[in-house]
C-alpha cells in the first residue's frame, strides 16, 4: 500500500517558508495602500502616482529573464533572506525621510524600484525552492496554501493599512511592512540549510560554462518549446494582459459608471478576494477529481465568466459577484499552473522557467493597464471591460487545443517536452 504523505504542517521547512510568505504578504498589501497615500502627501499628480506603480514592475521588464539564470547559480535560502533585508532597508527610508522632512517623489521612485527588484528575485527563488521542500503528492497542496495566504492578505492588508494610515500617517504605516520583511527573514533562517542545498545542485552541468545569454536562451527555448508549458504561458500572458486593465479600472468603473460609494466598493473588492480563498480551497479536490488538465481549463472558463459579469453588472451585487467569480478562477488557475510547471521542469531549469513566466505575465501588467486607460476615451469604461472579458475568453484556446486538455495527472520532468509523440501510458 502506498504511504500517505504526512501533513504539510508537520514539515518544518515548508511551515517556515509559508510563515515567511504569509507575514510578508500582509505587509505588502498594507504598502499597496500606504505607498500611494505617501505620494499624495507630497501633492503628487495622478500621473505621478500611476508611475509609482509602474516603476515597481520595471525590474521585471529589465531583469526578468536573467534573474532566473542568476538565481539558479545561488543557494536559494540566502537569496530569499537577502531580498527580504534589501526590501526592508529600502522601505525604512520612507518613514525616516518623512521624519526628517526629506521625503520626495524621486526617493519614492527609487524605493519602488528596489522593492520591485527584491520581489522579482524573491518570487523566482521561492517558486524554485518549494518543489524541494515537499513531496510530489503535496505540491498542489503547498501551492494552494501559499495562494490562500495571498488571498487572506488581499482581504486583511488594505483594511489594516487604512487604519494605520489614518492613525499614523502613510509613511509611518509603511514601517509595518519593514517589520514584515524582517519577520519573513527570521522565519527563513529557520528553514534548514541542508534542505535547500540539494535543490541548487545541478545534475546536468552542461550550461555551467555557458554565458548568461546562452542560459537565458535555453530557458526561453524550454518554455516555448514545451508541449505543456507553451500553451499555459500563452494563456497566462493573454489573461494577465486583460486582468491588468480590469484591475486598473475597476474602482473608476464602480464609482463613475455604477455610482457606488467608497464603502460599497471596498466591500465588493473584499467579496472578490473571498472568491480567491474558495479557489485555493478547491484546487486540490479539483485536481484529484478532474485531473490537472481539465481543472486548469475549467479555471480559465470560470475566470472568463467572471470577467464578462463585471461589465454586465448594474450595481453592487453584480459587481461583487463578478469579482468573486474572477478571483475564484484566478487563484485556482494559479495553483494548478504553478504546480504543473514545477512538475514538468527539471530542477536545473526551475529558476529560468519561473523567471520566464514572471517576465511574460508581470511584464504585461503595465502594458494592459496603459492600454486600458488609453481605450477608455474611444470605448468607454464598460466597453474596455467588455474587451478585457473577450480577451480572457480567447485565452482559453491555447490550453484547450493542446495536450494540456488530456492531462489526468501531473507530468514528470522526464516526459517528452517538445511536440513529439507521447509514449504509451503517458497521461497526455
TORKOL-4160 file (C-alpha; in steps of 0.2 Angstrom, whole numbers, padded with zeros to 4 digits, m for minus):
428
<pt num="1" X="0000" Y="0000" Z="0000"/>
<pt num="2" X="0006" Y="0017" Z="m0005"/>
<pt num="3" X="0012" Y="0028" Z="0010"/>
<pt num="4" X="0001" Y="0043" Z="0013"/>
<pt num="5" X="0012" Y="0058" Z="0015"/>
<pt num="6" X="0012" Y="0067" Z="0032"/>
<pt num="7" X="0003" Y="0084" Z="0034"/>
<pt num="8" X="0012" Y="0098" Z="0027"/>
<pt num="9" X="0010" Y="0107" Z="0044"/>
<pt num="10" X="0022" Y="0094" Z="0051"/>
<pt num="11" X="0035" Y="0099" Z="0038"/>
<pt num="12" X="0046" Y="0112" Z="0047"/>
<pt num="13" X="0054" Y="0118" Z="0032"/>
<pt num="14" X="0038" Y="0121" Z="0022"/>
<pt num="15" X="0030" Y="0128" Z="0038"/>
<pt num="16" X="0043" Y="0142" Z="0040"/>
<pt num="17" X="0043" Y="0146" Z="0021"/>
<pt num="18" X="0024" Y="0148" Z="0022"/>
<pt num="19" X="0025" Y="0159" Z="0038"/>
<pt num="20" X="0038" Y="0170" Z="0029"/>
<pt num="21" X="0027" Y="0171" Z="0014"/>
<pt num="22" X="0012" Y="0175" Z="0024"/>
<pt num="23" X="0018" Y="0188" Z="0035"/>
<pt num="24" X="0027" Y="0197" Z="0021"/>
<pt num="25" X="0011" Y="0197" Z="0010"/>
<pt num="26" X="0001" Y="0206" Z="0024"/>
<pt num="27" X="0014" Y="0220" Z="0025"/>
<pt num="28" X="0015" Y="0221" Z="0006"/>
<pt num="29" X="m0004" Y="0224" Z="0005"/>
<pt num="30" X="m0003" Y="0237" Z="0018"/>
<pt num="31" X="0011" Y="0245" Z="0007"/>
<pt num="32" X="m0001" Y="0244" Z="m0008"/>
<pt num="33" X="m0012" Y="0257" Z="0000"/>
<pt num="34" X="0001" Y="0267" Z="0011"/>
<pt num="35" X="0013" Y="0270" Z="m0003"/>
<pt num="36" X="0002" Y="0280" Z="m0015"/>
<pt num="37" X="m0005" Y="0289" Z="0000"/>
<pt num="38" X="0013" Y="0294" Z="0005"/>
<pt num="39" X="0014" Y="0301" Z="m0013"/>
<pt num="40" X="m0002" Y="0311" Z="m0011"/>
<pt num="41" X="0006" Y="0319" Z="0005"/>
<pt num="42" X="0018" Y="0326" Z="m0007"/>
<pt num="43" X="0004" Y="0333" Z="m0018"/>
<pt num="44" X="0008" Y="0321" Z="m0032"/>
<pt num="45" X="m0002" Y="0321" Z="m0048"/>
<pt num="46" X="m0012" Y="0306" Z="m0054"/>
<pt num="47" X="0001" Y="0303" Z="m0067"/>
<pt num="48" X="0015" Y="0303" Z="m0054"/>
<pt num="49" X="0005" Y="0291" Z="m0043"/>
<pt num="50" X="0002" Y="0279" Z="m0058"/>
<pt num="51" X="0021" Y="0280" Z="m0062"/>
<pt num="52" X="0025" Y="0274" Z="m0045"/>
<pt num="53" X="0016" Y="0258" Z="m0048"/>
<pt num="54" X="0024" Y="0256" Z="m0065"/>
<pt num="55" X="0041" Y="0258" Z="m0058"/>
<pt num="56" X="0039" Y="0244" Z="m0046"/>
<pt num="57" X="0036" Y="0232" Z="m0061"/>
<pt num="58" X="0051" Y="0240" Z="m0071"/>
<pt num="59" X="0063" Y="0227" Z="m0064"/>
<pt num="60" X="0053" Y="0213" Z="m0072"/>
<pt num="61" X="0055" Y="0221" Z="m0089"/>
<pt num="62" X="0073" Y="0225" Z="m0087"/>
<pt num="63" X="0080" Y="0209" Z="m0077"/>
<pt num="64" X="0066" Y="0197" Z="m0078"/>
<pt num="65" X="0074" Y="0184" Z="m0089"/>
<pt num="66" X="0092" Y="0185" Z="m0082"/>
<pt num="67" X="0085" Y="0184" Z="m0064"/>
<pt num="68" X="0081" Y="0166" Z="m0067"/>
<pt num="69" X="0099" Y="0161" Z="m0073"/>
<pt num="70" X="0106" Y="0171" Z="m0058"/>
<pt num="71" X="0095" Y="0163" Z="m0045"/>
<pt num="72" X="0100" Y="0145" Z="m0052"/>
<pt num="73" X="0118" Y="0149" Z="m0048"/>
<pt num="74" X="0115" Y="0153" Z="m0030"/>
<pt num="75" X="0109" Y="0144" Z="m0014"/>
<pt num="76" X="0090" Y="0148" Z="m0013"/>
<pt num="77" X="0088" Y="0152" Z="0005"/>
<pt num="78" X="0101" Y="0166" Z="0006"/>
<pt num="79" X="0093" Y="0174" Z="m0010"/>
<pt num="80" X="0076" Y="0174" Z="0000"/>
<pt num="81" X="0084" Y="0181" Z="0015"/>
<pt num="82" X="0094" Y="0195" Z="0007"/>
<pt num="83" X="0079" Y="0201" Z="m0004"/>
<pt num="84" X="0069" Y="0202" Z="0012"/>
<pt num="85" X="0083" Y="0213" Z="0020"/>
<pt num="86" X="0085" Y="0223" Z="0005"/>
<pt num="87" X="0066" Y="0227" Z="0004"/>
<pt num="88" X="0066" Y="0231" Z="0022"/>
<pt num="89" X="0081" Y="0243" Z="0020"/>
<pt num="90" X="0074" Y="0252" Z="0005"/>
<pt num="91" X="0056" Y="0254" Z="0013"/>
<pt num="92" X="0063" Y="0261" Z="0030"/>
<pt num="93" X="0070" Y="0276" Z="0021"/>
<pt num="94" X="0052" Y="0282" Z="0018"/>
<pt num="95" X="0047" Y="0285" Z="0037"/>
<pt num="96" X="0065" Y="0291" Z="0041"/>
<pt num="97" X="0065" Y="0304" Z="0027"/>
<pt num="98" X="0047" Y="0309" Z="0032"/>
<pt num="99" X="0053" Y="0312" Z="0050"/>
<pt num="100" X="0067" Y="0322" Z="0044"/>
<pt num="101" X="0056" Y="0332" Z="0031"/>
<pt num="102" X="0067" Y="0325" Z="0017"/>
<pt num="103" X="0053" Y="0314" Z="0008"/>
<pt num="104" X="0052" Y="0317" Z="m0011"/>
<pt num="105" X="0045" Y="0309" Z="m0026"/>
<pt num="106" X="0062" Y="0304" Z="m0033"/>
<pt num="107" X="0065" Y="0294" Z="m0017"/>
<pt num="108" X="0049" Y="0285" Z="m0018"/>
<pt num="109" X="0053" Y="0280" Z="m0036"/>
<pt num="110" X="0069" Y="0273" Z="m0030"/>
<pt num="111" X="0061" Y="0264" Z="m0016"/>
<pt num="112" X="0048" Y="0257" Z="m0028"/>
<pt num="113" X="0061" Y="0251" Z="m0040"/>
<pt num="114" X="0071" Y="0242" Z="m0025"/>
<pt num="115" X="0055" Y="0234" Z="m0019"/>
<pt num="116" X="0051" Y="0228" Z="m0036"/>
<pt num="117" X="0068" Y="0221" Z="m0039"/>
<pt num="118" X="0068" Y="0212" Z="m0022"/>
<pt num="119" X="0051" Y="0205" Z="m0025"/>
<pt num="120" X="0056" Y="0198" Z="m0043"/>
<pt num="121" X="0071" Y="0188" Z="m0035"/>
<pt num="122" X="0061" Y="0183" Z="m0020"/>
<pt num="123" X="0047" Y="0175" Z="m0030"/>
<pt num="124" X="0058" Y="0166" Z="m0043"/>
<pt num="125" X="0068" Y="0159" Z="m0028"/>
<pt num="126" X="0053" Y="0154" Z="m0018"/>
<pt num="127" X="0044" Y="0145" Z="m0033"/>
<pt num="128" X="0061" Y="0136" Z="m0036"/>
<pt num="129" X="0063" Y="0131" Z="m0018"/>
<pt num="130" X="0046" Y="0124" Z="m0015"/>
<pt num="131" X="0047" Y="0108" Z="m0025"/>
<pt num="132" X="0062" Y="0103" Z="m0015"/>
<pt num="133" X="0054" Y="0105" Z="0002"/>
<pt num="134" X="0038" Y="0094" Z="m0001"/>
<pt num="135" X="0034" Y="0078" Z="m0009"/>
<pt num="136" X="0027" Y="0077" Z="m0026"/>
<pt num="137" X="0010" Y="0072" Z="m0020"/>
<pt num="138" X="0010" Y="0088" Z="m0009"/>
<pt num="139" X="0015" Y="0101" Z="m0021"/>
<pt num="140" X="m0003" Y="0106" Z="m0026"/>
<pt num="141" X="m0007" Y="0107" Z="m0008"/>
<pt num="142" X="0008" Y="0118" Z="m0004"/>
<pt num="143" X="0005" Y="0130" Z="m0018"/>
<pt num="144" X="m0014" Y="0131" Z="m0013"/>
<pt num="145" X="m0008" Y="0135" Z="0005"/>
<pt num="146" X="0003" Y="0149" Z="m0002"/>
<pt num="147" X="m0011" Y="0156" Z="m0013"/>
<pt num="148" X="m0023" Y="0155" Z="0002"/>
<pt num="149" X="m0011" Y="0167" Z="0011"/>
<pt num="150" X="m0011" Y="0178" Z="m0004"/>
<pt num="151" X="m0030" Y="0179" Z="m0003"/>
<pt num="152" X="m0031" Y="0182" Z="0015"/>
<pt num="153" X="m0018" Y="0196" Z="0014"/>
<pt num="154" X="m0028" Y="0204" Z="0000"/>
<pt num="155" X="m0043" Y="0204" Z="0012"/>
<pt num="156" X="m0034" Y="0210" Z="0028"/>
<pt num="157" X="m0020" Y="0220" Z="0021"/>
<pt num="158" X="m0030" Y="0235" Z="0014"/>
<pt num="159" X="m0041" Y="0236" Z="0030"/>
<pt num="160" X="m0026" Y="0236" Z="0041"/>
<pt num="161" X="m0017" Y="0248" Z="0030"/>
<pt num="162" X="m0032" Y="0260" Z="0030"/>
<pt num="163" X="m0032" Y="0260" Z="0049"/>
<pt num="164" X="m0013" Y="0263" Z="0051"/>
<pt num="165" X="m0013" Y="0277" Z="0038"/>
<pt num="166" X="m0027" Y="0286" Z="0047"/>
<pt num="167" X="m0020" Y="0283" Z="0064"/>
<pt num="168" X="m0001" Y="0285" Z="0060"/>
<pt num="169" X="0000" Y="0294" Z="0043"/>
<pt num="170" X="0006" Y="0284" Z="0027"/>
<pt num="171" X="0025" Y="0285" Z="0029"/>
<pt num="172" X="0024" Y="0278" Z="0047"/>
<pt num="173" X="0012" Y="0265" Z="0042"/>
<pt num="174" X="0025" Y="0258" Z="0030"/>
<pt num="175" X="0035" Y="0253" Z="0045"/>
<pt num="176" X="0024" Y="0238" Z="0047"/>
<pt num="177" X="0030" Y="0232" Z="0030"/>
<pt num="178" X="0048" Y="0234" Z="0036"/>
<pt num="179" X="0044" Y="0223" Z="0051"/>
<pt num="180" X="0035" Y="0210" Z="0040"/>
<pt num="181" X="0051" Y="0209" Z="0029"/>
<pt num="182" X="0062" Y="0207" Z="0044"/>
<pt num="183" X="0050" Y="0194" Z="0051"/>
<pt num="184" X="0050" Y="0184" Z="0035"/>
<pt num="185" X="0069" Y="0184" Z="0035"/>
<pt num="186" X="0068" Y="0177" Z="0053"/>
<pt num="187" X="0057" Y="0163" Z="0048"/>
<pt num="188" X="0068" Y="0159" Z="0033"/>
<pt num="189" X="0083" Y="0157" Z="0044"/>
<pt num="190" X="0073" Y="0143" Z="0052"/>
<pt num="191" X="0072" Y="0133" Z="0035"/>
<pt num="192" X="0086" Y="0120" Z="0037"/>
<pt num="193" X="0101" Y="0125" Z="0026"/>
<pt num="194" X="0103" Y="0106" Z="0022"/>
<pt num="195" X="0086" Y="0106" Z="0015"/>
<pt num="196" X="0089" Y="0119" Z="0002"/>
<pt num="197" X="0107" Y="0115" Z="m0003"/>
<pt num="198" X="0102" Y="0099" Z="m0013"/>
<pt num="199" X="0090" Y="0109" Z="m0023"/>
<pt num="200" X="0103" Y="0120" Z="m0031"/>
<pt num="201" X="0114" Y="0106" Z="m0036"/>
<pt num="202" X="0115" Y="0104" Z="m0055"/>
<pt num="203" X="0113" Y="0086" Z="m0061"/>
<pt num="204" X="0116" Y="0092" Z="m0078"/>
<pt num="205" X="0130" Y="0104" Z="m0078"/>
<pt num="206" X="0130" Y="0107" Z="m0097"/>
<pt num="207" X="0127" Y="0125" Z="m0095"/>
<pt num="208" X="0139" Y="0129" Z="m0081"/>
<pt num="209" X="0152" Y="0136" Z="m0093"/>
<pt num="210" X="0140" Y="0145" Z="m0105"/>
<pt num="211" X="0137" Y="0163" Z="m0104"/>
<pt num="212" X="0122" Y="0172" Z="m0097"/>
<pt num="213" X="0114" Y="0174" Z="m0114"/>
<pt num="214" X="0115" Y="0156" Z="m0118"/>
<pt num="215" X="0107" Y="0151" Z="m0102"/>
<pt num="216" X="0093" Y="0163" Z="m0104"/>
<pt num="217" X="0090" Y="0157" Z="m0122"/>
<pt num="218" X="0090" Y="0139" Z="m0115"/>
<pt num="219" X="0076" Y="0144" Z="m0103"/>
<pt num="220" X="0066" Y="0153" Z="m0116"/>
<pt num="221" X="0068" Y="0138" Z="m0128"/>
<pt num="222" X="0062" Y="0126" Z="m0114"/>
<pt num="223" X="0047" Y="0136" Z="m0110"/>
<pt num="224" X="0041" Y="0139" Z="m0128"/>
<pt num="225" X="0046" Y="0123" Z="m0135"/>
<pt num="226" X="0037" Y="0113" Z="m0121"/>
<pt num="227" X="0021" Y="0105" Z="m0127"/>
<pt num="228" X="0013" Y="0109" Z="m0110"/>
<pt num="229" X="0021" Y="0125" Z="m0104"/>
<pt num="230" X="0019" Y="0134" Z="m0121"/>
<pt num="231" X="0000" Y="0134" Z="m0121"/>
<pt num="232" X="0000" Y="0138" Z="m0102"/>
<pt num="233" X="0011" Y="0153" Z="m0104"/>
<pt num="234" X="0002" Y="0160" Z="m0119"/>
<pt num="235" X="m0015" Y="0158" Z="m0109"/>
<pt num="236" X="m0007" Y="0166" Z="m0094"/>
<pt num="237" X="0000" Y="0181" Z="m0104"/>
<pt num="238" X="m0016" Y="0185" Z="m0113"/>
<pt num="239" X="m0027" Y="0183" Z="m0097"/>
<pt num="240" X="m0014" Y="0194" Z="m0087"/>
<pt num="241" X="m0015" Y="0207" Z="m0100"/>
<pt num="242" X="m0034" Y="0208" Z="m0099"/>
<pt num="243" X="m0034" Y="0207" Z="m0080"/>
<pt num="244" X="m0022" Y="0221" Z="m0078"/>
<pt num="245" X="m0034" Y="0233" Z="m0087"/>
<pt num="246" X="m0048" Y="0227" Z="m0075"/>
<pt num="247" X="m0038" Y="0230" Z="m0060"/>
<pt num="248" X="m0033" Y="0247" Z="m0066"/>
<pt num="249" X="m0051" Y="0252" Z="m0070"/>
<pt num="250" X="m0062" Y="0243" Z="m0058"/>
<pt num="251" X="m0063" Y="0257" Z="m0045"/>
<pt num="252" X="m0066" Y="0270" Z="m0058"/>
<pt num="253" X="m0079" Y="0259" Z="m0066"/>
<pt num="254" X="m0088" Y="0256" Z="m0049"/>
<pt num="255" X="m0088" Y="0274" Z="m0044"/>
<pt num="256" X="m0091" Y="0283" Z="m0061"/>
<pt num="257" X="m0102" Y="0270" Z="m0070"/>
<pt num="258" X="m0111" Y="0260" Z="m0056"/>
<pt num="259" X="m0111" Y="0276" Z="m0044"/>
<pt num="260" X="m0106" Y="0266" Z="m0029"/>
<pt num="261" X="m0099" Y="0274" Z="m0013"/>
<pt num="262" X="m0081" Y="0271" Z="m0007"/>
<pt num="263" X="m0088" Y="0259" Z="0007"/>
<pt num="264" X="m0098" Y="0249" Z="m0005"/>
<pt num="265" X="m0083" Y="0247" Z="m0017"/>
<pt num="266" X="m0072" Y="0241" Z="m0003"/>
<pt num="267" X="m0085" Y="0228" Z="0002"/>
<pt num="268" X="m0086" Y="0222" Z="m0016"/>
<pt num="269" X="m0067" Y="0221" Z="m0018"/>
<pt num="270" X="m0067" Y="0211" Z="m0001"/>
<pt num="271" X="m0081" Y="0199" Z="m0008"/>
<pt num="272" X="m0070" Y="0197" Z="m0024"/>
<pt num="273" X="m0055" Y="0192" Z="m0013"/>
<pt num="274" X="m0066" Y="0179" Z="m0004"/>
<pt num="275" X="m0068" Y="0171" Z="m0021"/>
<pt num="276" X="m0049" Y="0168" Z="m0021"/>
<pt num="277" X="m0050" Y="0160" Z="m0004"/>
<pt num="278" X="m0063" Y="0147" Z="m0011"/>
<pt num="279" X="m0052" Y="0144" Z="m0026"/>
<pt num="280" X="m0037" Y="0140" Z="m0016"/>
<pt num="281" X="m0048" Y="0128" Z="m0005"/>
<pt num="282" X="m0055" Y="0119" Z="m0021"/>
<pt num="283" X="m0038" Y="0117" Z="m0030"/>
<pt num="284" X="m0033" Y="0101" Z="m0023"/>
<pt num="285" X="m0050" Y="0092" Z="m0024"/>
<pt num="286" X="m0052" Y="0099" Z="m0041"/>
<pt num="287" X="m0036" Y="0091" Z="m0047"/>
<pt num="288" X="m0040" Y="0075" Z="m0038"/>
<pt num="289" X="m0057" Y="0074" Z="m0046"/>
<pt num="290" X="m0054" Y="0080" Z="m0064"/>
<pt num="291" X="m0036" Y="0080" Z="m0066"/>
<pt num="292" X="m0024" Y="0095" Z="m0068"/>
<pt num="293" X="m0029" Y="0097" Z="m0087"/>
<pt num="294" X="m0047" Y="0099" Z="m0085"/>
<pt num="295" X="m0045" Y="0109" Z="m0069"/>
<pt num="296" X="m0034" Y="0121" Z="m0077"/>
<pt num="297" X="m0045" Y="0124" Z="m0092"/>
<pt num="298" X="m0060" Y="0125" Z="m0081"/>
<pt num="299" X="m0052" Y="0138" Z="m0070"/>
<pt num="300" X="m0049" Y="0149" Z="m0086"/>
<pt num="301" X="m0068" Y="0147" Z="m0090"/>
<pt num="302" X="m0073" Y="0152" Z="m0073"/>
<pt num="303" X="m0061" Y="0167" Z="m0074"/>
<pt num="304" X="m0068" Y="0172" Z="m0091"/>
<pt num="305" X="m0086" Y="0171" Z="m0085"/>
<pt num="306" X="m0082" Y="0182" Z="m0070"/>
<pt num="307" X="m0073" Y="0195" Z="m0082"/>
<pt num="308" X="m0089" Y="0195" Z="m0093"/>
<pt num="309" X="m0100" Y="0198" Z="m0077"/>
<pt num="310" X="m0091" Y="0214" Z="m0072"/>
<pt num="311" X="m0097" Y="0224" Z="m0087"/>
<pt num="312" X="m0114" Y="0216" Z="m0086"/>
<pt num="313" X="m0116" Y="0222" Z="m0068"/>
<pt num="314" X="m0130" Y="0235" Z="m0065"/>
<pt num="315" X="m0125" Y="0238" Z="m0047"/>
<pt num="316" X="m0115" Y="0232" Z="m0031"/>
<pt num="317" X="m0122" Y="0214" Z="m0031"/>
<pt num="318" X="m0117" Y="0211" Z="m0049"/>
<pt num="319" X="m0100" Y="0219" Z="m0047"/>
<pt num="320" X="m0096" Y="0210" Z="m0032"/>
<pt num="321" X="m0102" Y="0193" Z="m0039"/>
<pt num="322" X="m0091" Y="0196" Z="m0055"/>
<pt num="323" X="m0076" Y="0199" Z="m0044"/>
<pt num="324" X="m0079" Y="0184" Z="m0034"/>
<pt num="325" X="m0080" Y="0173" Z="m0049"/>
<pt num="326" X="m0065" Y="0181" Z="m0057"/>
<pt num="327" X="m0054" Y="0178" Z="m0041"/>
<pt num="328" X="m0061" Y="0160" Z="m0039"/>
<pt num="329" X="m0054" Y="0156" Z="m0056"/>
<pt num="330" X="m0038" Y="0166" Z="m0055"/>
<pt num="331" X="m0032" Y="0158" Z="m0039"/>
<pt num="332" X="m0037" Y="0140" Z="m0045"/>
<pt num="333" X="m0028" Y="0143" Z="m0061"/>
<pt num="334" X="m0013" Y="0150" Z="m0051"/>
<pt num="335" X="m0012" Y="0134" Z="m0040"/>
<pt num="336" X="m0014" Y="0122" Z="m0055"/>
<pt num="337" X="m0002" Y="0130" Z="m0067"/>
<pt num="338" X="0011" Y="0133" Z="m0054"/>
<pt num="339" X="0011" Y="0115" Z="m0049"/>
<pt num="340" X="0011" Y="0109" Z="m0067"/>
<pt num="341" X="0025" Y="0120" Z="m0072"/>
<pt num="342" X="0036" Y="0115" Z="m0057"/>
<pt num="343" X="0032" Y="0096" Z="m0060"/>
<pt num="344" X="0036" Y="0097" Z="m0079"/>
<pt num="345" X="0053" Y="0107" Z="m0077"/>
<pt num="346" X="0070" Y="0099" Z="m0072"/>
<pt num="347" X="0077" Y="0106" Z="m0056"/>
<pt num="348" X="0092" Y="0114" Z="m0066"/>
<pt num="349" X="0079" Y="0125" Z="m0076"/>
<pt num="350" X="0067" Y="0129" Z="m0062"/>
<pt num="351" X="0074" Y="0147" Z="m0060"/>
<pt num="352" X="0074" Y="0151" Z="m0078"/>
<pt num="353" X="0057" Y="0143" Z="m0081"/>
<pt num="354" X="0049" Y="0153" Z="m0066"/>
<pt num="355" X="0058" Y="0169" Z="m0072"/>
<pt num="356" X="0052" Y="0167" Z="m0090"/>
<pt num="357" X="0034" Y="0165" Z="m0084"/>
<pt num="358" X="0036" Y="0180" Z="m0072"/>
<pt num="359" X="0043" Y="0191" Z="m0086"/>
<pt num="360" X="0028" Y="0187" Z="m0098"/>
<pt num="361" X="0014" Y="0188" Z="m0085"/>
<pt num="362" X="0020" Y="0203" Z="m0074"/>
<pt num="363" X="0028" Y="0211" Z="m0090"/>
<pt num="364" X="0010" Y="0213" Z="m0097"/>
<pt num="365" X="0004" Y="0222" Z="m0082"/>
<pt num="366" X="0009" Y="0239" Z="m0086"/>
<pt num="367" X="0005" Y="0236" Z="m0104"/>
<pt num="368" X="m0013" Y="0231" Z="m0100"/>
<pt num="369" X="m0015" Y="0245" Z="m0088"/>
<pt num="370" X="m0009" Y="0258" Z="m0100"/>
<pt num="371" X="m0019" Y="0251" Z="m0115"/>
<pt num="372" X="m0035" Y="0250" Z="m0104"/>
<pt num="373" X="m0033" Y="0268" Z="m0099"/>
<pt num="374" X="m0030" Y="0274" Z="m0117"/>
<pt num="375" X="m0045" Y="0264" Z="m0124"/>
<pt num="376" X="m0057" Y="0272" Z="m0111"/>
<pt num="377" X="m0059" Y="0288" Z="m0122"/>
<pt num="378" X="m0065" Y="0278" Z="m0138"/>
<pt num="379" X="m0074" Y="0264" Z="m0130"/>
<pt num="380" X="m0079" Y="0270" Z="m0113"/>
<pt num="381" X="m0076" Y="0261" Z="m0096"/>
<pt num="382" X="m0089" Y="0247" Z="m0099"/>
<pt num="383" X="m0083" Y="0245" Z="m0117"/>
<pt num="384" X="m0065" Y="0242" Z="m0111"/>
<pt num="385" X="m0071" Y="0229" Z="m0098"/>
<pt num="386" X="m0081" Y="0220" Z="m0112"/>
<pt num="387" X="m0065" Y="0220" Z="m0122"/>
<pt num="388" X="m0055" Y="0213" Z="m0107"/>
<pt num="389" X="m0068" Y="0199" Z="m0105"/>
<pt num="390" X="m0067" Y="0195" Z="m0123"/>
<pt num="391" X="m0048" Y="0193" Z="m0122"/>
<pt num="392" X="m0050" Y="0181" Z="m0107"/>
<pt num="393" X="m0062" Y="0170" Z="m0117"/>
<pt num="394" X="m0049" Y="0169" Z="m0131"/>
<pt num="395" X="m0035" Y="0165" Z="m0118"/>
<pt num="396" X="m0043" Y="0148" Z="m0116"/>
<pt num="397" X="m0039" Y="0142" Z="m0134"/>
<pt num="398" X="m0020" Y="0138" Z="m0132"/>
<pt num="399" X="m0023" Y="0125" Z="m0117"/>
<pt num="400" X="m0039" Y="0119" Z="m0124"/>
<pt num="401" X="m0032" Y="0114" Z="m0141"/>
<pt num="402" X="m0016" Y="0106" Z="m0133"/>
<pt num="403" X="m0010" Y="0091" Z="m0124"/>
<pt num="404" X="m0014" Y="0100" Z="m0108"/>
<pt num="405" X="m0033" Y="0096" Z="m0110"/>
<pt num="406" X="m0030" Y="0077" Z="m0108"/>
<pt num="407" X="m0019" Y="0078" Z="m0093"/>
<pt num="408" X="m0026" Y="0067" Z="m0079"/>
<pt num="409" X="m0011" Y="0068" Z="m0068"/>
<pt num="410" X="0004" Y="0080" Z="m0066"/>
<pt num="411" X="0018" Y="0077" Z="m0079"/>
<pt num="412" X="0036" Y="0072" Z="m0074"/>
<pt num="413" X="0051" Y="0082" Z="m0079"/>
<pt num="414" X="0057" Y="0066" Z="m0088"/>
<pt num="415" X="0042" Y="0065" Z="m0100"/>
<pt num="416" X="0044" Y="0072" Z="m0118"/>
<pt num="417" X="0045" Y="0091" Z="m0118"/>
<pt num="418" X="0044" Y="0095" Z="m0136"/>
<pt num="419" X="0030" Y="0092" Z="m0148"/>
<pt num="420" X="0034" Y="0074" Z="m0151"/>
<pt num="421" X="0023" Y="0058" Z="m0150"/>
<pt num="422" X="0019" Y="0054" Z="m0132"/>
<pt num="423" X="0025" Y="0037" Z="m0126"/>
<pt num="424" X="0012" Y="0024" Z="m0122"/>
<pt num="425" X="0005" Y="0026" Z="m0104"/>
<pt num="426" X="0008" Y="0045" Z="m0103"/>
<pt num="427" X="m0006" Y="0055" Z="m0096"/>
<pt num="428" X="m0006" Y="0066" Z="m0111"/>
